[in-house]
Each structure stands twice: as structure tokens, then as C-alpha cells.
Amino acid sequence: MPFTISYHKEAVKNDIPALPAAMKVRIKSAIETKLTMYPEQYALPLRRTLKGYWKLRVGDYRIIFEFDRSTIIVLGIGHRKDIYDRMKNRIGPLIGKANNYLLRAVEEV
């Protein structure tokens, strides 16, 4: 069963435009092929303060996301050197709350 992909508003506004053009193509392809069909097979769960979220590696870039039975929400995309700190700042205050907090902030791309 394919998953529906949604993007956090900050990922659409800040993360995707900041990517190099060649990396945008690779990341889009990885999302469309790997995440839509088998996210648990290709991605790894995050630990510690980002526990409950997942990462997909695409070269030196990481796609941080969460998913349920039918929807994947891409929370952030960025270089491995700073994506985890940005994600802590972006979703840190929301960790532990109900997952519906993002439904209002999600934009379809």
C-alpha cells in the first residue's frame, strides 16, 4: 500500500529551496521510490531527543520524517551536519504531544 507524502511548512519554505539542484532531484526520487512504498525498509529510526522520528539517508543529506499507517510527513531535509539540530529546534517543543499537532502545519507539495 503506497503512502501519501505531506511536507511540514518549514520544509517547503526553507529546506527544499536551500538544496542544491542536483540534490533536489536525488531527494525527490528517494522520497517517491523508497518512502512511498517501504519506509521501514530503507529508513532508520532516530534515537534520544528525536526518538519516534525516522531518517532516510541520501548521500550527505537526511530526510527526517514520521509516519503512520497511510501518511508520511516530511519534517525536514538538510545536510547531515546541521539537520538534527534544526529538527530539535523545529519539533523539540512538540515532542511527546499528540501527532495531530502537525496536521494544521502540513502543506501538500
Sequence and secondary structure as in RCSB ss.txt:
>XXXX:A:sequence
MPFTISYHKEAVKNDIPALPAAMKVRIKSAIETKLTMYPEQYALPLRRTLKGYWKLRVGDYRIIFEFDRSTIIVL
GIGHRKDIYDRMKNRIGPLIGKANNYLLRAVEEV
>XXXX:A:secstr
   EEEEEHHIIIIIHHHS HHHHHHHHHHIIIIITT HHHH EE  GGGTT EEEEETTEEEEEEE SSEEEEE
EEEETTTHHHHHHHHHGGGTTS GGGGTTTEE  
